[in-house]
């Protein structure tokens, strides 16, 4: 299975939307209401928002297998020397086959070129896909962040960081 990691184009928007929507929904399933899930997906993963965020450089790489998008990652610099992984989702058919690792490596190299020496990520509490993935790559838990959603629910993210 040959995986290509490339910069996303407008031709990838529909697939990015589907992968991010499904992946995010899986991370919050049973934790946040269906109403909030639909609101959040409609806000972040609509085609126009993805196009805008892609133009701003927030979506940095997609993984392709036989020209099909199988994963997506995005991130950016948040401070001098400090970067963030904004999102990393892999189509569930392709999980645990190295796609996420290749995407994270590509983003990390880009962020190092931009001067990053530290990389951060937020992971939904109890996310049994994300937590082991990031911990295996040297990220260490730094704390919890609790926010109230628009629907009045409590969303808990774990904040991880590593030196790069």
C-alpha positions in Angstrom: 0.0 0.0 0.0 1.8 3.1 -1.3 0.8 6.3 0.6 1.6 9.7 -0.8 1.6 12.7 1.4 0.9 15.9 -0.5 -0.4 19.4 0.0 -4.2 19.4 -0.3 -6.0 21.0 -3.3 -9.6 22.1 -3.8 -10.2 18.7 -5.4 -9.7 17.2 -2.0 -12.2 19.3 -0.1 -15.1 16.9 -0.3 -13.0 14.0 1.0 -11.5 16.1 3.7 -15.0 17.1 4.9 -16.1 13.5 5.0 -13.0 12.2 6.8 -12.9 15.0 9.4 -16.7 14.8 10.0 -16.7 11.1 10.6 -13.5 11.1 12.6 -14.5 14.0 14.9 -17.9 12.4 15.5 -16.3 9.1 16.5 -14.1 10.9 19.1 -17.1 12.5 20.8 -19.6 9.7 20.4 -21.4 9.2 23.7 -19.8 12.3 25.2 -21.6 15.1 23.4 -25.2 15.4 22.1 -26.1 14.7 18.6 -27.3 18.3 18.3 -23.8 19.7 19.2 -22.1 17.2 17.0 -24.1 18.3 14.0 -23.6 22.0 14.8 -19.8 21.6 15.2 -19.5 19.5 12.0 -21.6 22.1 10.1 -19.4 24.9 11.3 -15.9 23.4 10.9 -16.2 20.9 8.1 -18.4 22.6 5.6 -16.8 22.9 2.2 -16.5 26.7 2.2 -14.8 26.7 5.7 -12.4 23.9 4.6 -11.6 25.9 1.4 -10.9 29.1 3.5 -8.8 27.2 6.1 -6.9 25.5 3.3 -6.1 28.8 1.7 -5.0 30.1 5.1 -2.6 27.1 5.4 -4.4 25.3 8.2 -4.9 22.1 6.3 -1.3 21.2 5.5 -1.2 17.6 4.1 -3.4 14.8 2.9 -2.6 11.2 2.5 -3.4 9.6 -0.8 -3.7 5.9 -1.8 -4.5 5.4 -5.5 -5.6 9.1 -5.7 -8.1 8.6 -2.8 -7.8 10.8 0.3 -7.3 8.5 3.3 -6.2 11.0 5.9 -5.7 14.7 6.6 -3.6 16.8 9.0 -3.4 20.5 9.7 -1.6 22.8 12.1 0.3 26.0 12.5 2.5 28.2 14.5 0.8 29.5 17.7 3.8 31.4 19.1 7.5 31.9 18.5 9.0 28.4 18.4 5.6 26.8 19.3 3.4 24.9 16.9 0.1 23.1 17.2 -1.5 20.1 15.5 -5.0 21.5 14.8 -6.5 18.2 13.4 -5.4 14.7 12.3 -8.0 12.3 11.0 -7.5 9.1 9.1 -10.3 7.2 7.3 -11.2 4.3 9.6 -10.5 1.8 6.8 -6.8 3.0 6.8 -6.1 3.3 10.5 -3.3 1.5 12.1 -1.4 1.2 8.8 1.1 4.1 9.2 -1.0 6.8 7.6 -1.3 8.9 10.7 2.4 8.6 11.5 3.3 9.8 7.9 1.0 12.7 8.2 2.4 13.8 11.6 5.9 13.4 10.3 5.2 15.7 7.3 3.5 18.3 9.5 6.3 18.2 12.1 9.0 18.7 9.4 7.1 21.7 8.0 6.7 23.2 11.5 10.4 22.7 12.2 11.2 24.6 9.0 9.0 27.4 10.3 11.1 27.5 13.5 9.1 25.2 15.9 10.9 23.5 18.7 7.8 22.5 20.6 4.6 20.9 19.3 1.2 20.8 21.0 -2.1 18.9 20.4 -5.5 18.7 22.1 -7.1 15.3 22.3 -10.6 14.6 23.4 -10.6 12.9 26.8 -10.9 9.1 26.5 -10.1 9.2 22.8 -8.6 5.7 22.5 -7.4 6.3 18.9 -5.6 9.6 19.6 -4.1 9.3 23.1 -2.0 6.1 22.5 -1.0 7.5 19.0 0.4 10.8 20.4 1.9 9.2 23.5 3.8 6.7 21.3 5.3 9.7 19.5 6.7 11.3 22.6 3.8 13.7 23.5 3.4 14.1 27.2 0.2 15.1 29.0 0.4 18.7 30.3 -3.2 19.2 31.5 -6.9 19.3 30.9 -9.0 22.0 29.3 -12.7 22.1 30.0 -15.1 24.2 27.9 -18.8 24.7 27.7 -20.3 24.1 24.3 -23.0 26.2 22.7 -25.5 23.6 23.9 -24.3 23.9 27.5 -22.4 20.6 27.6 -18.9 20.1 29.0 -16.2 19.2 26.6 -12.9 18.0 28.0 -9.7 18.0 26.0 -6.3 16.8 27.1 -3.4 19.0 26.2 -0.2 17.2 25.2 3.2 18.6 24.0 6.6 17.4 22.9 9.9 18.9 21.9 10.7 18.6 18.2 
